[in-house]
């Protein structure tokens, strides 16, 4: 199939893009990488009155550093994140997790803003941003606002953005010392059945602090297992601690049944993958010299596509 008829705008500034969105009163859609939008247009699942192509808005294509904070522009491509020395040094979780997104073609076109707005419950990038405490910036006719990633999603593929707002970037705070990531896919490049991330800091006594655990594919949006992480504060991540965290993580999930897996199977996998990433986190801390920069451990049973 081919898309329904639509108007086409190619602005060169954020202000111009927002003006076009406002002119169409919520019936326009933003085109960035197009990895999700174009297939939906072709299948006529979406029939917007206009497309606002932001690929010429140069101010959205930067990676900026400000102290501990790192800002990624909405037009930054996955491939750029994958190759960037700045991202590898300051955001090793992003650097690693982006390699599990789709294939080379997807990463060459897919963008930071597109991934966040699409809100795929199995998406790796929103999962990483959630566990890192990211804040999304969005500009509309009323100005710019900052939205914590934890408040961005209101349902499956649904955000709290207004229809005339444009995501301009995402801000990430100081990166934790250690990270771990694992996901299960039925085949390479497929959507994740379950994914899990753990981050944390380890002190000189081997005790862990600020442990955060996030899960993908097990609810309408990526979720933080807040109580599971809090229970690990000050512990040494013993096997008993890990098992308890896995059980606690079950409190925040509401897994779907779909063509990839049943809800029951996803529920079974959650404690398994929580223990897996926490085991890797513990190993990363034990092998890293105290005071060293961020480190990571990664395991995967395949790649995921946005």
N, C-alpha and C positions, 0 to 999 in steps of 0.2 A: 504494500500500500504506500501511498504518498500522503504528505501532510495536507490538511485543509488550507485554504488561502489565509495568509496573514500579512500584515505590514512588517517592514524590516527597517530597523534603526541601528546606526553604528556610531554611537557617541564617542567623544574623545576625552571626556571628563566625567567625574562622578556626578557633578551637578547636572550635566546634560542627561546622563542616564536616568537619574532620579526624576527629572522633569518628564521624560518619556513615559516612565512607569506611572507617574501621576496622571498624565494626559489620558492614559488608557483605563484609568479607574479600576485597577486590579485585574484586568483581563490580559495584560502583557506578561511575558516570561523572559527571564534573563538567559542569554546564551553565553556560556564561557567555554568550557571544554566540549560540551555537548554529548558526553558519553552516556548520560542517562536521558537527557532531554530529547535528542534527535530520534532515538528509537521510539520514544513515547509519541512524538509527533507523527512519525511514519505509520504507527499503528492507530493513530487518531485517538489515542487515549487522552491526549491533551489537544485542545483546539483553541489556542490563544488568538486574540485579535492581532497581536504583534509580537515580534521578537526584538529584544534590545540586546544587541551584540556588543559586549564590553571588551572585546579583545584589543581594541585600540586605546583603552584607558591605561596609559603607561604607569600611572601612579599606583595601580593595584598589583604591579608585578615585581615588588621589591621584598627583600628580606632585611629587616632592620633590627639593630641591636641597641638596647638601652639598659646598661647595667646588667642585672640578672634577667631582665625581660627580653624576650625575642618576639618580634612581630612578623607574621607571614601574611603578605598581601593575598587578596582573594584570587588573583590570577596566577599565582605561583603554581607551576605544574608539579605533579608527582615526580617526574623525571628530574626536575631541578632539585627537589628535596633529596632525592636519591644520590645526586652527585655533589651536593653542596658540602664543602669543608666546614663552613660555619654551622650548618645543621648537624653534621656528624659530631662536632665538638660540643655544641651547646644543647642539642636535642637528640641524643642518641636513640631514644625510643622512636621518635619520628623517622629518623634515618633508617632504622631497621624495619619498622613495621610497614613502611611504604613499599618495600620490596615484595610484600605479600599482596599488594593491590593489583588485581587483574594481570595483564601481560604487558609487554613492552609498548604495544600500540596504545593501550589504555593509559599507561603512565606518561606517555609523550603528550597526551592531550588533556587528561583529567586534571582538575584544579582543586586547590584548597577550598575555595568558596563553594564550588559545585558539590564537593563531597559533604560539606556541612549542611547546605541547603537541602540536598537530596534526602538526608536523614535515613539512610539505609540502616535498619537495625543490626545488620551483620557487617557494616562497614568498618574497616580497620582504622581509618583516620579519625572519625568521630570518637571511637573508643579510646584512642591514644590521647586525644584532646581532653576527654572527660577525666581520665585518670591523672592528667597533668594539671588539672585545674585551670583550663584555658578560658578565655573570655573572648566572645565574638563581638566585633564592631559592625554596626549597621547604620546606614545613612538613609533618611527619608526626607520628605518635605519639611518635617518639623525639626530636623537636625540629626545629630549622630547620638546613638546610645550604645552602651556596652551591656552585653547579655552573657552572663556566666553560661558555659556550655551545659551545666547541670540544669539550666532553666530554658534551654533553647527548644527542646522537643516536647510536644504535647500529645504525641501519638505516633503510630507507625507512618513514616514518611511525612510527618507533619511538624511544622515549627511554629514558634510564637512570633515569627516575623510578620510585619504588616505587608500587604500585597504591593505597596509602593515603596518598600524599603529594599536597599541593595546592601548585601554583605560586602564589606570592604576589606576585611582581614580578620585575623585571630591572633590574640596576644597570649603568650605562654610565659609563666613565671619561672623562677629558679627551678632547674631540673633536679630531681632527686639523685642521690649517689648511685643507686643500683636499680635495674629494671629487669623484667623477664616477660616474655610473651610466648603464647602457644595458641594454636587454633587447629580445629579439625575440619577438613573439607573432604567431600566425596572424591574429588579429583582436582588436579592442579588448575588454578585460576577460577575455580567454582566459588560460589558464595559460601561463607563459613557456616558450618552447622553450629559450632560453639567456638568462641574465642575468649581468651582471658589474658589480662595484663596485671602485673603486680609491680609496685615501686616502693622504695623505702630508703632510709638512711640507717647506717649501722655505726655505733660508737666504738670506742677503743676497747670496751668490755665485752663486745660481741652482742650487745643488746640492740634491738631494732626500734626505730621510731618513725612516726608518720607513714606507716605502711598503708598503702591504698590498693584496693583490688577492684578492677572493673571487668564487666562481662558483656560480650556481644552475642547476638543471635538467640537470646533467651527471654526477650521481652519486646515491647513495641519500640524501644530505643535502647542504646547502651545504658547499663546501669552500674552504679557504684555499690559495692557491698560494704557499706559504711560500718556496720557493727562487726563484721568479720575483720576488717582492718583495725578497728579500735581495740579489739580483743588481743591483738598482737603487740600493742604498745608495751615496750620494755621487756619483751620476751626475747629468747634466743632462737626462736623459730624451731622449736623441737618438733619431732614427728607428731606428738600429741597436740601441740599448738596448731600445726597444719591441718590435722584432721578436724579439729574444732572449727577452724576457719572455713573449711569446706562445707561443714554442716550449716554454719551460720549464713553462708552465701545463698543457701536455698531460700532464705526468707525474702529475698528481693526479686526473685525471678517469676516470670509468668510465661513459660515457653510456649511457642506455637507448635502446631502440627502442620507440616507442609510436605511437599514432594521430596525434600531432602532428609527429613527425620521427623519422628513423632515427638510430642511433648514429653512423653515418658522417657524416651531415650536422651533427650536434651537434659532433663532433670537428673538422670543418672550420671551424665557427663560432667555436670557442673562441679561437684566435689572432687572429681578426678582431676579436672583441669586447674582448679584452684590449688590443689596440693602440688600439681606439676609446676606451676609458675612459682609458687612459694619455695619449693625445693630448689629451683634454679636461682631464685633470688638469694636464698641462703648460701648457695655455692658461690655466687658472684661476690657476696660480701666477704666470705671466708678467703677467697683467692685474691682480693684486691688490697693493696697496701692502704693503711689508714691515711686519710687525707687526700687520697687520689681523686681524680675527677670521676664523672659518671661512668658506670660500666653497665653492660647488659648481657643477658643470656637469652637465647631464642630457640624455640623448637616449633615445628610445624608439621602438620600432616597434609599440607597443600596450600595453595594460594586462594585469596578471596577476591572477588570482583565487585566494584562499587555498583 
